[in-house]
Amino acid sequence: MFPPPESIKWNPDTSNPSTTSPTTTTAQHRDLLQAHEARFKSLNYPKPDFVVMHTYHYAVDQDLSTCWQSFHPLEKGGYFGLRFVLPLLELGERAKSIEVWSTIEATLVHLGKFMVVKASVDGTNWMTCTGETERATGSIRMKDLRCTDVGRKIGIQLDTRGIQFLRFEMKEPTTAPIEICGIRVGDMLL
């Protein structure tokens, strides 16, 4: 079984002389440990429901009843994005639309007015994608998607690596946290 607490000998923490010394007793060590534990418990540590609400994979789990929410409003230039495991070779060729779902009206309004979609082959150099943005029930859809880089069409012809990163960037700050319940790129529901 376990030894009684008073029989446990604590080694002094020589790296932090302000809290312990060679003459610190076991009871003092226990008090320090309990004080440290009390400080930890007083932290604003997230509850399980908070963690579930802000877990990013809920935005791409193919379940529109689970959503990801940003903790803070996004600033101008703030973004959320995707990194594909395999490059998306047909973005702008066959995959000509992107759709983002949300149950929060303010998120849909802001995305419809101020969202810019950017694509990248390497995650460093970004191309702005253009298209016609339309509002659908519970979503924002960008149709006729075209990604350009200095006037050239990017796709399988120019770079055989294909698009591996998508960024949904804000042109203006949001007034509240945003919620994303699902994303569709071409025929791929994420």
Phi, psi and omega in degrees: 000185182276146178287154176295147184305322183291344179272353180278127179261124181269134174277133180296146177272095184288345179281346180227079185294343180288339182257336181219160173213169179300341181263003179294133182275167178300319179297321178294320177298317179298318178297318178297318179297316179293323177295319178297317178298320178296320178297319179297315182293337180279350179295155178277070183276135184298141175280162182303323180293328176295314181299317179298318183293328186251018179276121189298328186292347177291342177283340185229041181253013181059025178232106184286357176269353174246140186224158172255139175235136175289149182286319181242160171300149178277140177276169173301129184089350176291156184206164164234160185199183180229145170235119182277141178295316175246145181300145178265095187288335189261011180297121183089349177258286176261325178275093187254013179213152174228137179230137179237126181258147174204153175261356181260120182302317181299323177296313181296318179298313182295316179297321180295326183268323194236010181268135173241130177265130177236148181233152180213146175276322188242357181083001180247311181261124187248139176250141177275131178262138179240160179173176180273123179266132177224154180264131174239175180295111177075013182207166171243131183238132173252116182256167179050049185294131176225129177249127184234155176221106182053048175079358180259146177282130178260133179179202184295332182289322186272320183222108185288352177288331180078172181282129178243347182228137171236139179232131177253098190258145181266128176280338179224154179292149175274153180271347181212165174302152179257162179231132177237123182255343180182156179222137175236129176241111186063235178266002184265112176271122183258000000 
